[in-house]
Amino acid sequence: MSLFARPHYTSEVTSFIEELKANKPTLEAEQRQGRAIWWDKKLDLSEQADYLDAAVPQQPYVYGTSGHPNSK
């Protein structure tokens, strides 16, 4: 047996999550649905390649004076 094992201990966070899931059984399904909206997407590789090709390279010093009317 481990010296640090606490078999009968549950943290406040674990207790809160277990109580939340017990009170709202649809919570995990709602989380999956919300994740699908933003994260679980199929990528269009040709569209992504077009996006990367359209990128304009940034100047080494963003606040440079190369385009300023008072520059020489």
N, C-alpha and C positions, 0 to 999 in steps of 0.2 A: 504494500500500500504506500502510496506517495505521501510524503510529509505535508505537501501542500493541498492535497485533495480535500474538498469540502462537499461530501455527497449530499447533504441536506440543504445546501445553500443555493438560493436563486437570487440574482441581483434584482434591484428595483426595475431596471430597464427590461429585463426578461419577464418579470411579472407584469409590467405594463403592456408589453407586446402580446403576451398570452391572453391577458384580459381583453385587450382591444380586438384580437382575432375571435375570441369567444363571443363578444358583444356584436361584432359585425362579420359574419362568416363570408361575406362577398368581398372582403377587403383585398385578398390576394388576386382574385379575378380582376378587380378594378385596377390594381397596380399593373397587372400584365397588359390590360387594355390601354392604360396610359403610357406604358413603355412602348407599345406598338405604334402609337401616334408619332413619337419623336425618334425612336432609336431603331426599331426593327424594320429597316427599309432595304429594298434591293437597290443596289447601285447600278446606274447606267454608265458603264465604263467609257463609252464614246463621249457622253456628255461631260463626264469628269475630265477627260483628256482635253476637250475643247476649252473647258474652264481654265485648266492649267496652262494651255497654250496662249490664252488671252491675257495672262498676267503680264503686267508691265514691270520691268526690273526697277527696284528702288535705288535712288542715288545713295552713295556711301554716307553722305552727310545730308540728312533730310532738310535741314534748314539752310542749305547752301545758297549762295547768292548768284548762281550761274544764270538765272532767269530774271534777276532783279534789274529794273531800269537804270539804277545808279551803279551797277557793276561795270567793270572795265574789261 
